[in-house]
Amino acid sequence: MDTVSDSEPAPRARVSLDLPPPVLRVFIVFLYVASVVQVAFVFAPVIGHPIPFGGDLDIYLRATQRFLEGGSFYPLEQLAGPYQIATGVILYPPTTIPLFAAFTVLPGVLWWAIPVAITAFVVARFRPSALGWAIIAVSLTYANSIGLLVHGNPAMWAAAAIALATRQRWVAAFVLLKPSLAPLAAIGIRDPRWWVVVGVCAIASLAFLPLWNDYLVALTNLRGVGIDYSLGDVPLVVVPLVAWATRRDV
C-alpha cells in the first residue's frame, strides 16, 4: 500500500483551486451539501410511487426488436411530420443498433453493470483530490444524471467511452455514436487510431444505409429542440474527465 511519510509532501492534484485551505474545505463541504440537496429534490416527489427503472432501455430494445422483425427502427410518428420531444422518441443514429441488438439477448443488468464498472474503475484509479470527489458527487447527483442512470440512457456508455479515452485516446471515437456529444469525442482526434475507428464505423454504417434517410427525416421533423438538447447529459459524461483533471501526482 502506498504511504506518505511525515517528511514527504502530500500528493497534489493536477488541477486545483488556488484557495486558502480553510476556504477550500468550506467549498468542498458546500458541494457535498449541494449533492444531498439535489438527491432530496429528485427523490422526494416520487416517494411512494413506482419509478420507471430502465424506461429508456425498454424503448430502444422495443425499437430494435421491431427493426429486426422488419419494421422501422424510428417510430412512425417521427417520420410522418413535425413532432415534439417526448417519451418514446428515438434520436440515436442507426449505428447504435448493434449495441441495442446485443442486449436483446444479454441480461439487462449488464446494460448498467458494464459502463458503470468501467467508469468507476477508471475514476478510482485516478485517485481524484478531495475537490475532485466533491465535483463528481455534484455531477452524479445532478437531476438529469440520476435520470439517465435510472432510466438506462445510453449516455452511460458515452461516459464509459470517455473513461477509457483518458487511458487510450482513440476510444473517444465511440462517443460519436451520440452525435450531440461529438465535441467530447475530439479528445482523441490526434490519435491516428481514432480516425481508424471512425473510418471503420463509417464503412459499417453502410449496412444501415436505408435507415439513414429515416434518421435524417426524424431529426428534421423534430421541433422545439436545438443541437444543445444533450447538454443535460454532460455532467454525467464528464465525470471521468473530472477525475483525470484532479488526479493526484504520486
QUIWO-V69339 format. One record per pair of residues at least 12 apart in sequence whose C-alpha atoms are under 10 Angstrom apart, sorted by the first residue. I is the first residue (numbers start at 1). GAP is how many residues later the second one is. Records with the same first field share a line. If there is no record, write none. Layout:
I=GAP  GAP
This chain:
2=248
4=246
9=241
10=238  239  240
11=118  236  237  238  239
12=116  117  234  235  236  237  238
13=114  115  116  117  118  119  230  231  232  233  234  235  236  237
14=114  115  230  231  232  233  234  235
15=113  114  116  117  227  228  229  230  231  232  233
16=113  114  115  116  229  230  231
17=114
24=106  107
25=105  106
27=104  107
28=102  103  104  105  106  107
29=101  102  105
30=104
31=100  102  103  104  105  106  107
32=99  101  102  103  104  105  106  109
33=101  104  105
34=100  103  104  107  108
35=99  100  101  102  103  104  105  106  107  108
36=101  102  105  106
37=101  104  105
38=100  102  103  104  105  108
39=99  101  102  103  104  107
40=101  103
41=101  102
42=99  100  101  102  104  105
43=100  103
51=99  100
52=95  98  99
53=94  96  97  98  99
54=54  55  57  58  93  94  95  96  97  98  99
55=32  33  92  93  95  96  97  98
56=31  32  33  34  91  92  93  94  95  96  97  98
57=43  46  51  54  55  93  94  95  96  97
58=30  46  50  93  94  95
59=28  29  30  31  92  94
60=13  14  28  29  30  32  36  37  40  41  43  44  93  94
61=12  36  38  39  40  41  42  43
62=26  38  39  42
63=12  25  27  34  37  38
64=30  32  33  34  35  36  37  38  39  40
65=32  35  36  39
67=30  34
68=29  33
72=139  142
73=17  20  21  24  138  141  142
74=14  15  16  17  18  19  20  137  140  141  143  144
75=13  14  15  139  143
76=138  142
77=12  141  144
78=12  13  136  137  139  140  141  142  143  144
79=134  135  136  137  138  139  140  141  142  143
80=137  138  141
81=136  137  139  140  141  142
82=135  136  137  138  139  140  141  142
83=135  136  137  138  139  140  141
84=137  138  139  140  141
85=137  138  139  140  144
89=129  133
90=125  128  129
91=87  88  89  124  125  127  128  131
92=62  85  86  87  88  123  126  127
93=83  84  85  86  112  115  118  119  121  122  123  126
94=83  111  112  113  114  115  116  117  118  119  120  121
95=81  82  83  106  107  109  110  111  112  113  114  116  117
96=58  80  81  82  109
97=111
99=12  55  58
100=54
108=44
109=43
111=41  42  43  45  46
112=37  38  39  40  41  42  44  45
114=42  43  46
115=39  40  41  42  43  44  45  46  48
116=33  40  41  43  44
117=43
118=39  41  42  43  44  45  46
119=37  38  39  40  41  42  43  44  45  118  120  121
120=40  43  119  120
121=39  42  43  119
122=38  40  41  42  43  44  45  118  121  122
123=13  40  41  43  116  117  118  119  120  121  124
124=116  119  120  123
125=118  119  122
126=40  114  116  117  118  119  120  121  122  123
127=116  117  119  120  121  122  123
128=112  114  115  116  117  118  119  120  121
129=113  114  115  116  117  118  119  120
130=116  117  118
131=111  112  115
132=107  109  110  111  112  113  114  115  116
133=106  109  110  113  114
135=100  104  107  108  111
136=99  100  102  103  104  105  106  107
137=102
138=97  98  101
139=94  95  96  97  98  99  100  103
140=95  96  97  99
141=94  95
142=90  91  93  94
143=89  92
144=87  88  89  90  91  92
145=87  88  89  90  91  92
146=90
147=86
148=84  85  88
149=87
153=80
154=23  24
155=20  22  23  26  75  78  79  81  82
156=77  80  81
157=17  18  20  21  80
158=14  15  16  17  18  19  20  23  26  27  75  76  78  79  80
159=13  16  74  75  76  77  78  79  80  81  82
160=12  14  15  77  78  79  80
161=12  13  14  15  24  76  79
162=12  13  22  23  25  26  75  76  77  78  79
163=74  75  76  77  78  80  81
164=76
165=20  22  23  75  76
166=21  22  74  75  77  78  79
167=77
168=20  23  25  26
169=16  17  18  19  20  21  22  23  24  25
170=15  16  17  18  19  20  21  22  23  24  25  26  27  28
171=14  16  17  18  20  22  23  26
172=12  13  14  15  16  17  19  22  25  26
173=12  13  14  15  16  20  21  22  23  24  25  26  28
174=20  23  24  27
175=62
176=22  25
177=24
178=52
179=48  51
180=46  47  48  49  50  51  53
181=46  47  48  49  50  52  53  56
184=50  53  54
